[in-house]
Amino acid sequence: MRPIHGGNLAWAAAVAGCSPSDILDFSASINPLGPPKSAIAAIRAHLGDLCAYPDPNYGELRTALGQWHQLPPEWILPGNGSAELLTWAGWDLAQLAKTYLFTPAFADYYRALKAFGAIVQECPLELEVGGNVSASECGLLLNNPHNPTGQMFMRETILPYLEQFALVVVDEAFMDFLPPGEEQSLIPLVQKYPNLVILRSLTKFYSLPGLRLGYAIAHPDRLQSWQQRRDPWTVNTLAAVAAIAAIHDSDFQQRTWAWLPPARTQLFEGLAQIPGLRPLESTANFLLVQCESSQILQQQLLQHHKILIRDCLSFPTLGDRFFRIAVRSNAENERLLQALFQLLAISY
């Protein structure tokens, strides 16, 4: 069965006829510089703690994240990846008249909203509120930078929505790939707007998707209701200690911020020179690329080069005309570019 998420190496290996370890994965937008050695060291140092339950309140982790974002710890709730916290945001959004959703939209947003019967109003990137329902009775769910386009919304662009909607949920899963002077996070505004929820992921920037760790930033009353609603101990002990180590690893952060812009430019310019491809400018660690058929290209890359790209079939407005690729190391980017040129240059 064709996967709806990136990073499904078992599926890719079956198509390519090889071991999953042989696949070069461009489908999941994970930092190729990680995981940080500090996070691995923290995991090893706390293996002995596996015989005890985690702190159900995650006091140490919430305090560390609070200090990182200059917020009291009760404004932060760790979760089993930001996907778990998106579920509870979906619950809250489903209580409203409808939820406006920018398209193309991440498939998991539909999952979280429809799980609780939310009424979804799709909007193609530029929000236009229409119909008989007042926006004051509605919610808005968006991600910034936007996935899959990589477009960045300036903070000033989102501010009016906080006055307009009953609840605004902003998924900032890729925001930490921008250095502090360039990012447009709404975290500094969260204490001013009780109707604002921010979702963050520690799995992409720190290359820890297997640990499943994210966190929500919102008013303590909302987070307390989520805590009462969900299963206990959603974050395991090793994920918690790895997160604390990772967010304090300034060397890893600086290396990532130095790596991404030139690597992204190299990949973008290389793609632009290949016949039949049109990459879109991005502020994130991935590029959306227009093509003739992503399914055919994905299959050819797997079978002939053992390279996995992300098709965009799970984004209904994009369909087979686009694929998304992560930015990886220069050598890996070059391997992808050469494979794409070999496959496409003959066709033009």
C-alpha positions in Angstrom: 0.0 0.0 0.0 1.4 3.4 -1.0 2.3 5.4 2.1 0.8 8.8 2.9 3.8 9.9 5.0 7.4 10.2 4.1 10.1 8.0 5.5 8.5 4.6 4.8 11.6 2.7 4.0 10.0 -0.7 4.2 7.7 0.2 1.4 10.5 1.8 -0.6 12.7 -1.2 -0.2 10.0 -3.5 -1.4 9.6 -1.5 -4.6 13.4 -1.2 -5.1 14.1 -4.9 -4.3 16.7 -4.1 -1.7 17.2 -3.7 2.1 15.7 -0.6 3.8 19.2 0.4 4.8 20.2 0.7 1.1 17.6 3.4 0.5 18.7 7.1 0.3 15.7 8.8 1.8 14.7 12.3 0.5 11.0 11.8 1.4 11.3 12.7 5.1 12.5 16.2 5.9 15.0 15.2 8.6 18.2 17.1 9.5 21.1 15.0 8.0 23.5 16.3 10.6 21.9 14.5 13.5 21.0 13.1 15.9 23.2 15.3 18.1 25.8 13.4 20.0 24.6 15.1 23.1 21.2 13.5 22.8 22.7 10.1 22.2 24.9 10.5 25.2 21.9 11.4 27.3 20.0 8.4 26.2 22.9 6.1 27.1 23.4 7.8 30.5 19.7 7.1 31.4 19.2 3.6 30.2 19.1 2.5 33.9 16.0 4.7 34.3 13.9 2.4 32.2 12.9 0.4 35.2 10.9 3.3 36.5 7.9 5.2 35.1 8.5 8.7 33.7 7.4 11.7 35.7 3.8 12.0 34.6 4.1 15.8 34.7 7.4 15.9 32.9 8.5 18.7 35.2 12.2 18.7 34.2 11.4 18.7 30.5 8.8 21.4 30.8 11.1 23.6 32.8 13.9 23.2 30.2 11.6 24.0 27.4 10.1 26.9 29.3 13.6 28.4 29.9 14.4 27.9 26.2 11.3 29.8 25.2 11.2 32.2 28.2 7.9 30.9 29.3 6.6 29.4 32.6 6.6 25.6 32.3 2.8 25.3 32.7 2.5 26.9 29.3 4.2 23.9 27.7 3.0 20.3 27.2 5.3 17.6 25.8 3.7 14.9 23.6 4.4 11.8 21.7 5.5 13.8 18.7 3.6 16.9 17.6 1.1 14.4 15.9 -0.3 13.5 19.3 -0.8 17.1 20.3 -2.3 17.8 16.9 -5.0 15.3 17.8 -6.0 17.2 20.9 -5.9 20.5 18.9 -8.3 18.8 16.5 -10.6 18.0 19.4 -10.7 21.7 20.4 -11.2 22.8 16.8 -14.0 20.3 16.3 -16.0 22.1 19.0 -16.2 25.2 16.7 -18.5 25.9 13.8 -15.9 25.1 11.3 -12.1 25.1 10.8 -10.3 26.9 8.0 -7.4 25.0 6.6 -4.8 26.3 4.1 -4.3 24.0 1.1 -2.3 22.2 0.1 -2.4 20.8 3.6 -0.6 18.0 5.5 -2.7 14.8 5.5 -2.4 14.5 9.2 -4.4 17.7 9.7 -7.4 16.0 8.0 -6.9 13.0 10.2 -6.9 15.0 13.4 -9.9 17.1 12.4 -12.1 14.4 11.0 -11.4 12.1 14.0 -13.7 14.4 16.0 -16.1 15.4 13.3 -14.7 18.9 12.6 -16.2 20.7 9.7 -13.3 21.7 7.4 -13.3 24.7 5.1 -10.4 24.5 2.7 -8.7 27.7 1.6 -5.9 27.9 -1.1 -3.1 29.6 0.9 -4.8 33.1 0.8 -7.5 33.0 3.4 -10.9 34.2 2.4 -13.6 33.8 5.0 -17.0 33.4 3.5 -20.5 32.0 4.1 -22.9 32.6 6.9 -20.6 31.6 9.7 -18.8 34.3 11.7 -15.1 33.8 11.9 -15.4 34.5 15.6 -17.1 31.1 15.9 -14.4 29.3 13.8 -10.9 28.0 14.0 -7.9 28.2 11.8 -5.1 25.6 11.4 -2.0 26.5 9.5 1.7 25.6 9.5 4.6 28.0 9.3 6.8 27.5 7.3 4.1 26.0 5.2 4.4 22.3 4.3 4.8 21.3 1.5 5.5 24.6 -0.2 8.1 25.9 2.2 6.5 29.4 2.1 7.0 31.5 5.2 4.2 33.6 6.7 5.5 36.8 8.3 4.4 37.2 11.9 2.4 40.4 10.9 0.4 38.4 8.4 -0.9 36.0 11.0 -1.6 38.6 13.7 -5.0 39.7 12.3 -6.2 36.1 12.5 -5.7 36.0 16.2 -8.2 38.8 16.6 -10.6 37.2 14.0 -10.8 33.5 15.0 -11.9 31.8 18.1 -8.9 29.5 18.0 -5.7 29.6 15.9 -3.4 26.6 15.8 0.0 27.2 14.2 2.2 24.2 13.5 5.8 25.4 13.7 7.4 22.0 13.0 10.0 23.5 10.7 10.5 26.9 12.3 13.6 26.0 14.2 15.5 25.5 10.9 15.6 29.3 10.7 18.1 31.1 12.9 16.7 33.4 15.6 17.1 36.5 13.5 15.0 35.1 10.7 12.3 32.9 12.2 8.7 34.2 12.5 7.5 32.2 15.5 4.4 33.3 17.4 5.7 31.9 20.7 6.4 35.5 22.0 2.7 36.3 21.6 1.2 33.2 23.2 0.7 34.7 26.7 -1.2 37.6 25.1 -3.6 35.4 23.1 -5.4 32.6 25.0 -6.9 31.5 21.6 -3.4 30.7 20.2 -1.9 27.2 20.2 1.6 26.5 18.8 2.8 23.0 18.0 6.5 22.3 17.9 8.5 19.2 16.8 11.9 18.1 18.1 12.1 15.2 15.7 13.0 17.0 12.4 15.6 19.6 13.4 17.3 17.2 15.8 16.8 14.1 13.6 15.0 12.1 16.3 11.8 10.9 14.5 12.1 7.5 16.1 11.8 8.9 19.6 8.5 10.7 18.9 8.8 14.0 20.7 7.0 17.3 20.3 5.4 19.9 22.5 2.5 22.3 22.5 2.6 25.9 23.8 -0.7 27.3 24.8 -2.7 28.7 27.8 -2.3 26.4 30.9 -6.0 25.8 31.1 -6.2 24.4 27.6 -3.1 22.2 28.2 -4.5 21.0 31.5 -7.7 19.8 29.7 -5.5 18.0 27.1 -3.5 16.3 29.9 -6.7 15.1 31.5 -8.0 13.8 28.2 -5.0 11.8 27.0 -3.3 8.7 28.0 -0.7 9.0 30.8 3.1 8.8 30.1 2.9 9.6 26.4 6.6 10.6 26.4 9.1 8.0 27.4 12.0 8.6 29.7 14.7 8.4 27.0 12.9 10.9 24.7 12.6 13.4 27.6 16.3 13.3 28.5 17.3 13.4 24.8 15.2 16.5 24.3 16.7 18.4 27.2 20.2 17.6 25.9 19.3 18.6 22.3 17.8 22.0 23.0 20.9 22.9 25.0 23.2 21.8 22.1 24.1 25.3 20.7 26.9 23.8 18.6 24.5 21.5 16.8 22.1 24.4 16.2 24.7 26.6 14.8 26.0 23.9 12.5 22.5 23.3 11.2 21.8 26.9 10.5 25.2 27.2 8.7 24.6 24.0 6.6 21.0 24.6 5.3 21.1 27.8 3.2 24.0 26.8 0.9 22.8 23.2 0.7 19.3 24.3 -0.2 20.6 26.7 -2.9 22.8 23.9 -4.4 19.8 21.6 -4.6 17.4 24.3 -5.9 19.8 25.4 -8.7 20.5 21.9 -9.7 16.9 21.0 -10.0 16.1 24.1 -12.0 18.6 23.0 -14.7 16.9 19.6 -15.2 14.4 19.5 -18.0 10.8 19.1 -16.9 11.3 20.2 -13.3 10.4 23.4 -11.6 11.4 23.8 -8.0 9.7 26.4 -5.7 11.7 28.7 -3.4 11.6 27.5 0.2 12.5 28.8 3.6 12.5 25.3 5.1 14.7 22.2 4.8 12.7 20.8 1.9 11.7 21.8 -1.7 8.5 21.3 -3.6 9.1 20.5 -7.2 6.6 20.5 -10.1 7.0 17.7 -12.6 5.1 15.6 -15.2 4.4 12.6 -12.9 5.7 12.1 -9.4 4.5 8.5 -9.3 6.5 7.4 -12.3 9.5 9.4 -11.2 9.4 8.0 -7.7 9.2 4.4 -9.0 12.1 4.9 -11.5 14.3 6.5 -8.8 13.7 3.6 -6.5 14.2 0.8 -9.0 17.2 2.3 -10.7 18.9 4.4 -8.1 17.5 3.3 -4.7 16.4 6.9 -3.9 13.1 7.7 -2.3 11.3 11.0 -2.9 7.9 12.1 -1.5 5.1 12.0 -3.9 2.3 14.6 -3.2 -0.7 12.3 -3.7 -1.7 12.9 -0.1 -2.1 16.6 -0.9 -5.3 16.5 -3.1 -4.7 19.9 -4.7 -1.2 18.8 -5.8 -1.8 15.2 -6.9 0.7 13.6 -9.3 2.1 16.9 -10.6 4.5 17.6 -7.7 7.0 15.8 -5.5 8.8 17.0 -2.3 12.4 16.4 -1.3 14.4 17.0 1.8 17.7 18.9 1.7 20.5 16.5 2.6 24.3 16.7 2.4 26.0 18.1 -0.7 27.1 14.6 -1.8 23.6 13.2 -1.3 22.0 16.1 -3.1 24.4 15.6 -6.0 23.5 11.9 -6.2 19.8 12.8 -6.5 20.5 15.5 -9.1 22.5 13.1 -11.2 19.8 10.4 -11.0 17.1 12.9 -11.9 19.1 14.2 -14.9 19.7 10.6 -16.1 16.0 9.8 -16.0 14.6 13.1 -17.4 17.2 14.4 -19.8 16.4 11.5 -22.2 12.7 12.5 -22.3 13.3 16.0 -23.5 
